[in-house]
């Protein structure tokens, strides 16, 4: 009996030892497992393809030849033209007789308006509502009475002297007889004037320059005197928006009809043109000749 009891005790001890052993082998883990990171991640930026750089502006091909062709065709019908075309983006200048002086007739109204608006911006003078209306009519419809009023009030030839000094116009001179319509200039000087007016390098502030440009963009089909104003640039460049100041009178150097067409071409005012014609024919034919010259320079009525 005692032996049996000992064997049972041993068996019990063995079972307890195995249990303890198994319990001691259980892995012990301290702390909780790391939580999963559910923070939303910003999307990676998509790299867009870069646009190629804009192509540099290109000069007009054949422009010089077409200007010379226009002069030759005019000469064939007895007319003498001087012309200049400036590309304000490339600096390309195509011209025939660019430095030959001619009377600019009512184109001088640009200079009268420029001088007047600068002196007003500097506080030297005041312009009434009636003055401003006269200024608009002078530029849009080439009103001579308004031009004469401002010419007299501004010192007559002194107007031209001040414009020449500010814009560096080497071929422009005040009228020999004090009459504004025989102020002399050149095609080269006129495109230079427009270019500097747009750039603001002639001294006229932007607001005042816009007054001039806005008015000549609204030119009327006929002048205050009933004369047609669409000769030259407007009818020659019929497919382009233009802003022009025209001039005309008869007669110069005998019985020659004088026509001058100047202005800005295109929606971005990239091109500037000035063209004059002395023509021994009648007024209507002379207008046709100068318009045909513009069409030769710009075939199809566009740049």
C-alpha positions as protocol buffer text, in pm:
chain_id: "A"
residue {
  index: 1
  type: UNK
  ca { x: 0 y: 0 z: 0 }
}
residue {
  index: 2
  type: UNK
  ca { x: 277 y: 248 z: 89 }
}
residue {
  index: 3
  type: UNK
  ca { x: 446 y: 175 z: -242 }
}
residue {
  index: 4
  type: UNK
  ca { x: 127 y: 241 z: -429 }
}
residue {
  index: 5
  type: UNK
  ca { x: 87 y: 572 z: -253 }
}
residue {
  index: 6
  type: UNK
  ca { x: 440 y: 673 z: -343 }
}
residue {
  index: 7
  type: UNK
  ca { x: 382 y: 587 z: -707 }
}
residue {
  index: 8
  type: UNK
  ca { x: 68 y: 799 z: -714 }
}
residue {
  index: 9
  type: UNK
  ca { x: 250 y: 1089 z: -552 }
}
residue {
  index: 10
  type: UNK
  ca { x: 522 y: 1061 z: -814 }
}
residue {
  index: 11
  type: UNK
  ca { x: 276 y: 1055 z: -1094 }
}
residue {
  index: 12
  type: UNK
  ca { x: 101 y: 1358 z: -955 }
}
residue {
  index: 13
  type: UNK
  ca { x: 431 y: 1542 z: -921 }
}
residue {
  index: 14
  type: UNK
  ca { x: 521 y: 1453 z: -1280 }
}
residue {
  index: 15
  type: UNK
  ca { x: 191 y: 1585 z: -1409 }
}
residue {
  index: 16
  type: UNK
  ca { x: 236 y: 1907 z: -1213 }
}
residue {
  index: 17
  type: UNK
  ca { x: 590 y: 1943 z: -1348 }
}
residue {
  index: 18
  type: UNK
  ca { x: 475 y: 1905 z: -1704 }
}
residue {
  index: 19
  type: UNK
  ca { x: 201 y: 2161 z: -1645 }
}
residue {
  index: 20
  type: UNK
  ca { x: 448 y: 2404 z: -1492 }
}
residue {
  index: 21
  type: UNK
  ca { x: 687 y: 2344 z: -1777 }
}
residue {
  index: 22
  type: UNK
  ca { x: 421 y: 2408 z: -2033 }
}
residue {
  index: 23
  type: UNK
  ca { x: 307 y: 2718 z: -1850 }
}
residue {
  index: 24
  type: UNK
  ca { x: 662 y: 2853 z: -1837 }
}
residue {
  index: 25
  type: UNK
  ca { x: 699 y: 2813 z: -2215 }
}
residue {
  index: 26
  type: UNK
  ca { x: 403 y: 3033 z: -2296 }
}
residue {
  index: 27
  type: UNK
  ca { x: 546 y: 3349 z: -2470 }
}
residue {
  index: 28
  type: UNK
  ca { x: 500 y: 3668 z: -2272 }
}
residue {
  index: 29
  type: UNK
  ca { x: 409 y: 3981 z: -2476 }
}
residue {
  index: 30
  type: UNK
  ca { x: 441 y: 4327 z: -2321 }
}
residue {
  index: 31
  type: UNK
  ca { x: 235 y: 4621 z: -2459 }
}
residue {
  index: 32
  type: UNK
  ca { x: -21 y: 4632 z: -2740 }
}
residue {
  index: 33
  type: UNK
  ca { x: 77 y: 4581 z: -3105 }
}
residue {
  index: 34
  type: UNK
  ca { x: 127 y: 4909 z: -3308 }
}
residue {
  index: 35
  type: UNK
  ca { x: -194 y: 5045 z: -3458 }
}
residue {
  index: 36
  type: UNK
  ca { x: -222 y: 5053 z: -3834 }
}
residue {
  index: 37
  type: UNK
  ca { x: -153 y: 5402 z: -3985 }
}
residue {
  index: 38
  type: UNK
  ca { x: -474 y: 5513 z: -4153 }
}
residue {
  index: 39
  type: UNK
  ca { x: -363 y: 5882 z: -4208 }
}
residue {
  index: 40
  type: UNK
  ca { x: -472 y: 5987 z: -4559 }
}
residue {
  index: 41
  type: UNK
  ca { x: -176 y: 6050 z: -4786 }
}
residue {
  index: 42
  type: UNK
  ca { x: -166 y: 6353 z: -5018 }
}
residue {
  index: 43
  type: UNK
  ca { x: -179 y: 6252 z: -5385 }
}
residue {
  index: 44
  type: UNK
  ca { x: 147 y: 6281 z: -5567 }
}
residue {
  index: 45
  type: UNK
  ca { x: 144 y: 6583 z: -5800 }
}
residue {
  index: 46
  type: UNK
  ca { x: 97 y: 6502 z: -6166 }
}
residue {
  index: 47
  type: UNK
  ca { x: 371 y: 6655 z: -6376 }
}
residue {
  index: 48
  type: UNK
  ca { x: 205 y: 6837 z: -6665 }
}
residue {
  index: 49
  type: UNK
  ca { x: 400 y: 6866 z: -6988 }
}
residue {
  index: 50
  type: UNK
  ca { x: 540 y: 7215 z: -7030 }
}
residue {
  index: 51
  type: UNK
  ca { x: 418 y: 7420 z: -7325 }
}
residue {
  index: 52
  type: UNK
  ca { x: 689 y: 7495 z: -7577 }
}
residue {
  index: 53
  type: UNK
  ca { x: 818 y: 7854 z: -7566 }
}
residue {
  index: 54
  type: UNK
  ca { x: 635 y: 8097 z: -7792 }
}
residue {
  index: 55
  type: UNK
  ca { x: 800 y: 8142 z: -8126 }
}
residue {
  index: 56
  type: UNK
  ca { x: 968 y: 8481 z: -8167 }
}
residue {
  index: 57
  type: UNK
  ca { x: 790 y: 8726 z: -8399 }
}
residue {
  index: 58
  type: UNK
  ca { x: 896 y: 8694 z: -8760 }
}
residue {
  index: 59
  type: UNK
  ca { x: 940 y: 8988 z: -9001 }
}
residue {
  index: 60
  type: UNK
  ca { x: 705 y: 9004 z: -9297 }
}
residue {
  index: 61
  type: UNK
  ca { x: 856 y: 8833 z: -9598 }
}
residue {
  index: 62
  type: UNK
  ca { x: 880 y: 9043 z: -9914 }
}
residue {
  index: 63
  type: UNK
  ca { x: 767 y: 9366 z: -9747 }
}
residue {
  index: 64
  type: UNK
  ca { x: 1055 y: 9576 z: -9882 }
}
residue {
  index: 65
  type: UNK
  ca { x: 990 y: 9454 z: -10236 }
}
residue {
  index: 66
  type: UNK
  ca { x: 618 y: 9530 z: -10214 }
}
residue {
  index: 67
  type: UNK
  ca { x: 683 y: 9885 z: -10089 }
}
residue {
  index: 68
  type: UNK
  ca { x: 913 y: 9946 z: -10384 }
}
residue {
  index: 69
  type: UNK
  ca { x: 659 y: 9790 z: -10619 }
}
residue {
  index: 70
  type: UNK
  ca { x: 388 y: 10025 z: -10488 }
}
residue {
  index: 71
  type: UNK
  ca { x: 613 y: 10327 z: -10550 }
}
residue {
  index: 72
  type: UNK
  ca { x: 690 y: 10209 z: -10903 }
}
residue {
  index: 73
  type: UNK
  ca { x: 323 y: 10151 z: -10986 }
}
residue {
  index: 74
  type: UNK
  ca { x: 235 y: 10498 z: -10856 }
}
residue {
  index: 75
  type: UNK
  ca { x: 508 y: 10652 z: -11068 }
}
residue {
  index: 76
  type: UNK
  ca { x: 362 y: 10476 z: -11374 }
}
residue {
  index: 77
  type: UNK
  ca { x: 41 y: 10680 z: -11333 }
}
residue {
  index: 78
  type: UNK
  ca { x: 227 y: 11004 z: -11257 }
}
residue {
  index: 79
  type: UNK
  ca { x: 204 y: 10997 z: -10876 }
}
residue {
  index: 80
  type: UNK
  ca { x: 490 y: 11032 z: -10630 }
}
residue {
  index: 81
  type: UNK
  ca { x: 461 y: 10842 z: -10303 }
}
residue {
  index: 82
  type: UNK
  ca { x: 670 y: 10821 z: -9991 }
}
residue {
  index: 83
  type: UNK
  ca { x: 592 y: 10535 z: -9754 }
}
residue {
  index: 84
  type: UNK
  ca { x: 716 y: 10363 z: -9441 }
}
residue {
  index: 85
  type: UNK
  ca { x: 591 y: 10052 z: -9261 }
}
residue {
  index: 86
  type: UNK
  ca { x: 722 y: 9964 z: -8914 }
}
residue {
  index: 87
  type: UNK
  ca { x: 681 y: 9630 z: -8740 }
}
residue {
  index: 88
  type: UNK
  ca { x: 689 y: 9733 z: -8374 }
}
residue {
  index: 89
  type: UNK
  ca { x: 771 y: 9380 z: -8253 }
}
residue {
  index: 90
  type: UNK
  ca { x: 1065 y: 9295 z: -8478 }
}
residue {
  index: 91
  type: UNK
  ca { x: 1182 y: 9648 z: -8559 }
}
residue {
  index: 92
  type: UNK
  ca { x: 1153 y: 9574 z: -8932 }
}
residue {
  index: 93
  type: UNK
  ca { x: 1123 y: 9897 z: -9132 }
}
residue {
  index: 94
  type: UNK
  ca { x: 1036 y: 9891 z: -9499 }
}
residue {
  index: 95
  type: UNK
  ca { x: 1034 y: 10229 z: -9670 }
}
residue {
  index: 96
  type: UNK
  ca { x: 1053 y: 10425 z: -9990 }
}
residue {
  index: 97
  type: UNK
  ca { x: 1158 y: 10789 z: -9954 }
}
residue {
  index: 98
  type: UNK
  ca { x: 1141 y: 10764 z: -9574 }
}
residue {
  index: 99
  type: UNK
  ca { x: 1338 y: 11087 z: -9529 }
}
residue {
  index: 100
  type: UNK
  ca { x: 1172 y: 11291 z: -9804 }
}
residue {
  index: 101
  type: UNK
  ca { x: 971 y: 11580 z: -9650 }
}
residue {
  index: 102
  type: UNK
  ca { x: 617 y: 11663 z: -9756 }
}
residue {
  index: 103
  type: UNK
  ca { x: 335 y: 11877 z: -9611 }
}
residue {
  index: 104
  type: UNK
  ca { x: 127 y: 11664 z: -9375 }
}
residue {
  index: 105
  type: UNK
  ca { x: -199 y: 11866 z: -9391 }
}
residue {
  index: 106
  type: UNK
  ca { x: -443 y: 11751 z: -9121 }
}
residue {
  index: 107
  type: UNK
  ca { x: -208 y: 11484 z: -8986 }
}
residue {
  index: 108
  type: UNK
  ca { x: -57 y: 11771 z: -8789 }
}
residue {
  index: 109
  type: UNK
  ca { x: -369 y: 11755 z: -8570 }
}
residue {
  index: 110
  type: UNK
  ca { x: -201 y: 11462 z: -8395 }
}
residue {
  index: 111
  type: UNK
  ca { x: 77 y: 11697 z: -8287 }
}
residue {
  index: 112
  type: UNK
  ca { x: -167 y: 11969 z: -8181 }
}
residue {
  index: 113
  type: UNK
  ca { x: -362 y: 11720 z: -7967 }
}
residue {
  index: 114
  type: UNK
  ca { x: -47 y: 11566 z: -7819 }
}
residue {
  index: 115
  type: UNK
  ca { x: 93 y: 11904 z: -7714 }
}
residue {
  index: 116
  type: UNK
  ca { x: -240 y: 12017 z: -7572 }
}
residue {
  index: 117
  type: UNK
  ca { x: -297 y: 11700 z: -7367 }
}
residue {
  index: 118
  type: UNK
  ca { x: 56 y: 11702 z: -7226 }
}
residue {
  index: 119
  type: UNK
  ca { x: 26 y: 12060 z: -7106 }
}
residue {
  index: 120
  type: UNK
  ca { x: -309 y: 11979 z: -6948 }
}
residue {
  index: 121
  type: UNK
  ca { x: -162 y: 11673 z: -6770 }
}
residue {
  index: 122
  type: UNK
  ca { x: 114 y: 11894 z: -6630 }
}
residue {
  index: 123
  type: UNK
  ca { x: -137 y: 12146 z: -6495 }
}
residue {
  index: 124
  type: UNK
  ca { x: -32 y: 12424 z: -6731 }
}
residue {
  index: 125
  type: UNK
  ca { x: -378 y: 12458 z: -6886 }
}
residue {
  index: 126
  type: UNK
  ca { x: -733 y: 12342 z: -6826 }
}
residue {
  index: 127
  type: UNK
  ca { x: -960 y: 12193 z: -7089 }
}
residue {
  index: 128
  type: UNK
  ca { x: -1331 y: 12255 z: -7063 }
}
residue {
  index: 129
  type: UNK
  ca { x: -1598 y: 12004 z: -7167 }
}
residue {
  index: 130
  type: UNK
  ca { x: -1639 y: 12203 z: -7488 }
}
residue {
  index: 131
  type: UNK
  ca { x: -1262 y: 12186 z: -7549 }
}
residue {
  index: 132
  type: UNK
  ca { x: -1267 y: 11809 z: -7512 }
}
residue {
  index: 133
  type: UNK
  ca { x: -1554 y: 11778 z: -7754 }
}
residue {
  index: 134
  type: UNK
  ca { x: -1364 y: 11994 z: -8003 }
}
residue {
  index: 135
  type: UNK
  ca { x: -1055 y: 11778 z: -7955 }
}
residue {
  index: 136
  type: UNK
  ca { x: -1254 y: 11462 z: -8029 }
}
residue {
  index: 137
  type: UNK
  ca { x: -1405 y: 11614 z: -8343 }
}
residue {
  index: 138
  type: UNK
  ca { x: -1064 y: 11739 z: -8459 }
}
residue {
  index: 139
  type: UNK
  ca { x: -917 y: 11389 z: -8438 }
}
residue {
  index: 140
  type: UNK
  ca { x: -1215 y: 11186 z: -8558 }
}
residue {
  index: 141
  type: UNK
  ca { x: -1358 y: 11413 z: -8826 }
}
residue {
  index: 142
  type: UNK
  ca { x: -1058 y: 11638 z: -8896 }
}
residue {
  index: 143
  type: UNK
  ca { x: -1236 y: 11956 z: -8790 }
}
residue {
  index: 144
  type: UNK
  ca { x: -1029 y: 12252 z: -8913 }
}
residue {
  index: 145
  type: UNK
  ca { x: -1189 y: 12514 z: -8690 }
}
residue {
  index: 146
  type: UNK
  ca { x: -1097 y: 12316 z: -8377 }
}
residue {
  index: 147
  type: UNK
  ca { x: -742 y: 12275 z: -8506 }
}
residue {
  index: 148
  type: UNK
  ca { x: -710 y: 12648 z: -8570 }
}
residue {
  index: 149
  type: UNK
  ca { x: -842 y: 12733 z: -8222 }
}
residue {
  index: 150
  type: UNK
  ca { x: -596 y: 12504 z: -8044 }
}
residue {
  index: 151
  type: UNK
  ca { x: -311 y: 12605 z: -8277 }
}
residue {
  index: 152
  type: UNK
  ca { x: -358 y: 12972 z: -8192 }
}
residue {
  index: 153
  type: UNK
  ca { x: -401 y: 12910 z: -7818 }
}
residue {
  index: 154
  type: UNK
  ca { x: -90 y: 12691 z: -7803 }
}
residue {
  index: 155
  type: UNK
  ca { x: 157 y: 12926 z: -7973 }
}
residue {
  index: 156
  type: UNK
  ca { x: 128 y: 12810 z: -8335 }
}
residue {
  index: 157
  type: UNK
  ca { x: 475 y: 12705 z: -8458 }
}
residue {
  index: 158
  type: UNK
  ca { x: 587 y: 12649 z: -8098 }
}
residue {
  index: 159
  type: UNK
  ca { x: 365 y: 12340 z: -8098 }
}
residue {
  index: 160
  type: UNK
  ca { x: 582 y: 12179 z: -8365 }
}
residue {
  index: 161
  type: UNK
  ca { x: 903 y: 12281 z: -8192 }
}
residue {
  index: 162
  type: UNK
  ca { x: 793 y: 12109 z: -7871 }
}
residue {
  index: 163
  type: UNK
  ca { x: 682 y: 11792 z: -8050 }
}
residue {
  index: 164
  type: UNK
  ca { x: 1008 y: 11774 z: -8247 }
}
residue {
  index: 165
  type: UNK
  ca { x: 1210 y: 11805 z: -7926 }
}
residue {
  index: 166
  type: UNK
  ca { x: 1012 y: 11542 z: -7734 }
}
residue {
  index: 167
  type: UNK
  ca { x: 996 y: 11280 z: -8011 }
}
residue {
  index: 168
  type: UNK
  ca { x: 1331 y: 11346 z: -8177 }
}
residue {
  index: 169
  type: UNK
  ca { x: 1179 y: 11407 z: -8520 }
}
residue {
  index: 170
  type: UNK
  ca { x: 1472 y: 11499 z: -8739 }
}
residue {
  index: 171
  type: UNK
  ca { x: 1274 y: 11558 z: -9061 }
}
residue {
  index: 172
  type: UNK
  ca { x: 982 y: 11758 z: -8919 }
}
residue {
  index: 173
  type: UNK
  ca { x: 970 y: 12137 z: -8944 }
}
residue {
  index: 174
  type: UNK
  ca { x: 723 y: 12407 z: -8847 }
}
residue {
  index: 175
  type: UNK
  ca { x: 532 y: 12573 z: -9134 }
}
residue {
  index: 176
  type: UNK
  ca { x: 719 y: 12850 z: -9313 }
}
residue {
  index: 177
  type: UNK
  ca { x: 407 y: 13069 z: -9314 }
}
residue {
  index: 178
  type: UNK
  ca { x: 257 y: 12979 z: -8976 }
}
residue {
  index: 179
  type: UNK
  ca { x: -29 y: 12779 z: -9133 }
}
residue {
  index: 180
  type: UNK
  ca { x: -55 y: 12443 z: -8957 }
}
residue {
  index: 181
  type: UNK
  ca { x: -152 y: 12246 z: -9269 }
}
residue {
  index: 182
  type: UNK
  ca { x: 186 y: 12300 z: -9438 }
}
residue {
  index: 183
  type: UNK
  ca { x: 388 y: 12162 z: -9149 }
}
residue {
  index: 184
  type: UNK
  ca { x: 650 y: 11939 z: -9310 }
}
residue {
  index: 185
  type: UNK
  ca { x: 738 y: 11587 z: -9199 }
}
residue {
  index: 186
  type: UNK
  ca { x: 855 y: 11253 z: -9340 }
}
residue {
  index: 187
  type: UNK
  ca { x: 717 y: 10900 z: -9351 }
}
residue {
  index: 188
  type: UNK
  ca { x: 1004 y: 10794 z: -9125 }
}
residue {
  index: 189
  type: UNK
  ca { x: 925 y: 11060 z: -8866 }
}
residue {
  index: 190
  type: UNK
  ca { x: 554 y: 10979 z: -8867 }
}
residue {
  index: 191
  type: UNK
  ca { x: 600 y: 10608 z: -8796 }
}
residue {
  index: 192
  type: UNK
  ca { x: 851 y: 10702 z: -8526 }
}
residue {
  index: 193
  type: UNK
  ca { x: 594 y: 10934 z: -8369 }
}
residue {
  index: 194
  type: UNK
  ca { x: 327 y: 10663 z: -8357 }
}
residue {
  index: 195
  type: UNK
  ca { x: 571 y: 10406 z: -8219 }
}
residue {
  index: 196
  type: UNK
  ca { x: 681 y: 10638 z: -7939 }
}
residue {
  index: 197
  type: UNK
  ca { x: 324 y: 10747 z: -7868 }
}
residue {
  index: 198
  type: UNK
  ca { x: 227 y: 10384 z: -7807 }
}
residue {
  index: 199
  type: UNK
  ca { x: 541 y: 10309 z: -7607 }
}
residue {
  index: 200
  type: UNK
  ca { x: 510 y: 10623 z: -7392 }
}
residue {
  index: 201
  type: UNK
  ca { x: 865 y: 10728 z: -7474 }
}
residue {
  index: 202
  type: UNK
  ca { x: 764 y: 11064 z: -7620 }
}
residue {
  index: 203
  type: UNK
  ca { x: 659 y: 11198 z: -7281 }
}
residue {
  index: 204
  type: UNK
  ca { x: 280 y: 11182 z: -7317 }
}
residue {
  index: 205
  type: UNK
  ca { x: 124 y: 10983 z: -7029 }
}
residue {
  index: 206
  type: UNK
  ca { x: -66 y: 10664 z: -7109 }
}
residue {
  index: 207
  type: UNK
  ca { x: -409 y: 10810 z: -7033 }
}
residue {
  index: 208
  type: UNK
  ca { x: -358 y: 11103 z: -7269 }
}
residue {
  index: 209
  type: UNK
  ca { x: -207 y: 10880 z: -7540 }
}
residue {
  index: 210
  type: UNK
  ca { x: -514 y: 10658 z: -7516 }
}
residue {
  index: 211
  type: UNK
  ca { x: -731 y: 10964 z: -7578 }
}
residue {
  index: 212
  type: UNK
  ca { x: -558 y: 11019 z: -7911 }
}
residue {
  index: 213
  type: UNK
  ca { x: -555 y: 10652 z: -8011 }
}
residue {
  index: 214
  type: UNK
  ca { x: -916 y: 10600 z: -7909 }
}
residue {
  index: 215
  type: UNK
  ca { x: -1028 y: 10895 z: -8118 }
}
residue {
  index: 216
  type: UNK
  ca { x: -844 y: 10802 z: -8436 }
}
residue {
  index: 217
  type: UNK
  ca { x: -978 y: 10447 z: -8402 }
}
residue {
  index: 218
  type: UNK
  ca { x: -1324 y: 10608 z: -8428 }
}
residue {
  index: 219
  type: UNK
  ca { x: -1251 y: 10812 z: -8739 }
}
residue {
  index: 220
  type: UNK
  ca { x: -1558 y: 10905 z: -8940 }
}
residue {
  index: 221
  type: UNK
  ca { x: -1603 y: 10801 z: -9305 }
}
residue {
  index: 222
  type: UNK
  ca { x: -1604 y: 11168 z: -9409 }
}
residue {
  index: 223
  type: UNK
  ca { x: -1447 y: 11475 z: -9257 }
}
residue {
  index: 224
  type: UNK
  ca { x: -1635 y: 11773 z: -9123 }
}
residue {
  index: 225
  type: UNK
  ca { x: -1594 y: 11933 z: -9464 }
}
residue {
  index: 226
  type: UNK
  ca { x: -1755 y: 11631 z: -9634 }
}
residue {
  index: 227
  type: UNK
  ca { x: -1431 y: 11494 z: -9779 }
}
residue {
  index: 228
  type: UNK
  ca { x: -1400 y: 11109 z: -9787 }
}
residue {
  index: 229
  type: UNK
  ca { x: -1158 y: 10985 z: -9519 }
}
residue {
  index: 230
  type: UNK
  ca { x: -1122 y: 10617 z: -9612 }
}
residue {
  index: 231
  type: UNK
  ca { x: -851 y: 10652 z: -9878 }
}
residue {
  index: 232
  type: UNK
  ca { x: -515 y: 10484 z: -9827 }
}
residue {
  index: 233
  type: UNK
  ca { x: -492 y: 10267 z: -9514 }
}
residue {
  index: 234
  type: UNK
  ca { x: -863 y: 10216 z: -9428 }
}
residue {
  index: 235
  type: UNK
  ca { x: -975 y: 10100 z: -9774 }
}
residue {
  index: 236
  type: UNK
  ca { x: -640 y: 9939 z: -9853 }
}
residue {
  index: 237
  type: UNK
  ca { x: -637 y: 9731 z: -9533 }
}
residue {
  index: 238
  type: UNK
  ca { x: -1009 y: 9665 z: -9533 }
}
residue {
  index: 239
  type: UNK
  ca { x: -971 y: 9329 z: -9349 }
}
residue {
  index: 240
  type: UNK
  ca { x: -779 y: 9477 z: -9053 }
}
residue {
  index: 241
  type: UNK
  ca { x: -884 y: 9703 z: -8766 }
}
residue {
  index: 242
  type: UNK
  ca { x: -706 y: 10034 z: -8809 }
}
residue {
  index: 243
  type: UNK
  ca { x: -675 y: 10368 z: -8629 }
}
residue {
  index: 244
  type: UNK
  ca { x: -589 y: 10648 z: -8869 }
}
residue {
  index: 245
  type: UNK
  ca { x: -529 y: 11018 z: -8911 }
}
residue {
  index: 246
  type: UNK
  ca { x: -566 y: 11139 z: -9267 }
}
residue {
  index: 247
  type: UNK
  ca { x: -464 y: 11458 z: -9443 }
}
residue {
  index: 248
  type: UNK
  ca { x: -544 y: 11613 z: -9779 }
}
residue {
  index: 249
  type: UNK
  ca { x: -552 y: 11936 z: -9975 }
}
residue {
  index: 250
  type: UNK
  ca { x: -507 y: 12079 z: -10317 }
}
residue {
  index: 251
  type: UNK
  ca { x: -275 y: 12192 z: -10439 }
}
residue {
  index: 252
  type: UNK
  ca { x: 101 y: 12150 z: -10384 }
}
residue {
  index: 253
  type: UNK
  ca { x: 386 y: 12205 z: -10629 }
}
residue {
  index: 254
  type: UNK
  ca { x: 151 y: 12309 z: -10902 }
}
residue {
  index: 255
  type: UNK
  ca { x: -176 y: 12123 z: -10939 }
}
residue {
  index: 256
  type: UNK
  ca { x: -84 y: 11813 z: -10741 }
}
residue {
  index: 257
  type: UNK
  ca { x: -342 y: 11659 z: -10510 }
}
residue {
  index: 258
  type: UNK
  ca { x: -187 y: 11585 z: -10169 }
}
residue {
  index: 259
  type: UNK
  ca { x: -307 y: 11287 z: -9969 }
}
residue {
  index: 260
  type: UNK
  ca { x: -151 y: 11154 z: -9650 }
}
residue {
  index: 261
  type: UNK
  ca { x: -266 y: 10837 z: -9474 }
}
residue {
  index: 262
  type: UNK
  ca { x: -112 y: 10738 z: -9141 }
}
residue {
  index: 263
  type: UNK
  ca { x: -198 y: 10508 z: -8857 }
}
residue {
  index: 264
  type: UNK
  ca { x: -194 y: 10185 z: -8660 }
}
residue {
  index: 265
  type: UNK
  ca { x: -274 y: 9844 z: -8807 }
}
residue {
  index: 266
  type: UNK
  ca { x: -405 y: 9527 z: -8642 }
}
residue {
  index: 267
  type: UNK
  ca { x: -578 y: 9448 z: -8312 }
}
residue {
  index: 268
  type: UNK
  ca { x: -247 y: 9462 z: -8124 }
}
residue {
  index: 269
  type: UNK
  ca { x: -126 y: 9778 z: -8306 }
}
residue {
  index: 270
  type: UNK
  ca { x: 180 y: 9584 z: -8416 }
}
residue {
  index: 271
  type: UNK
  ca { x: 223 y: 9770 z: -8745 }
}
residue {
  index: 272
  type: UNK
  ca { x: 251 y: 10142 z: -8813 }
}
residue {
  index: 273
  type: UNK
  ca { x: 226 y: 10292 z: -9160 }
}
residue {
  index: 274
  type: UNK
  ca { x: 262 y: 10636 z: -9312 }
}
residue {
  index: 275
  type: UNK
  ca { x: 215 y: 10704 z: -9683 }
}
residue {
  index: 276
  type: UNK
  ca { x: 188 y: 11027 z: -9878 }
}
residue {
  index: 277
  type: UNK
  ca { x: 99 y: 11094 z: -10239 }
}
residue {
  index: 278
  type: UNK
  ca { x: 142 y: 11388 z: -10474 }
}
residue {
  index: 279
  type: UNK
  ca { x: -79 y: 11316 z: -10774 }
}
residue {
  index: 280
  type: UNK
  ca { x: -151 y: 11539 z: -11077 }
}
residue {
  index: 281
  type: UNK
  ca { x: -492 y: 11379 z: -11138 }
}
residue {
  index: 282
  type: UNK
  ca { x: -828 y: 11474 z: -10987 }
}
residue {
  index: 283
  type: UNK
  ca { x: -908 y: 11414 z: -10619 }
}
residue {
  index: 284
  type: UNK
  ca { x: -1109 y: 11093 z: -10665 }
}
residue {
  index: 285
  type: UNK
  ca { x: -846 y: 10934 z: -10888 }
}
residue {
  index: 286
  type: UNK
  ca { x: -568 y: 11040 z: -10651 }
}
residue {
  index: 287
  type: UNK
  ca { x: -753 y: 10869 z: -10365 }
}
residue {
  index: 288
  type: UNK
  ca { x: -777 y: 10552 z: -10571 }
}
residue {
  index: 289
  type: UNK
  ca { x: -406 y: 10561 z: -10649 }
}
residue {
  index: 290
  type: UNK
  ca { x: -293 y: 10590 z: -10287 }
}
residue {
  index: 291
  type: UNK
  ca { x: -535 y: 10315 z: -10186 }
}
residue {
  index: 292
  type: UNK
  ca { x: -400 y: 10087 z: -10459 }
}
residue {
  index: 293
  type: UNK
  ca { x: -49 y: 10152 z: -10328 }
}
residue {
  index: 294
  type: UNK
  ca { x: -152 y: 10028 z: -9982 }
}
residue {
  index: 295
  type: UNK
  ca { x: -314 y: 9721 z: -10137 }
}
residue {
  index: 296
  type: UNK
  ca { x: 10 y: 9644 z: -10318 }
}
residue {
  index: 297
  type: UNK
  ca { x: 202 y: 9658 z: -9990 }
}
residue {
  index: 298
  type: UNK
  ca { x: -62 y: 9445 z: -9813 }
}
residue {
  index: 299
  type: UNK
  ca { x: -233 y: 9216 z: -10067 }
}
residue {
  index: 300
  type: UNK
  ca { x: -575 y: 9087 z: -9972 }
}
residue {
  index: 301
  type: UNK
  ca { x: -643 y: 9379 z: -9738 }
}
residue {
  index: 302
  type: UNK
  ca { x: -459 y: 9221 z: -9447 }
}
residue {
  index: 303
  type: UNK
  ca { x: -112 y: 9199 z: -9297 }
}
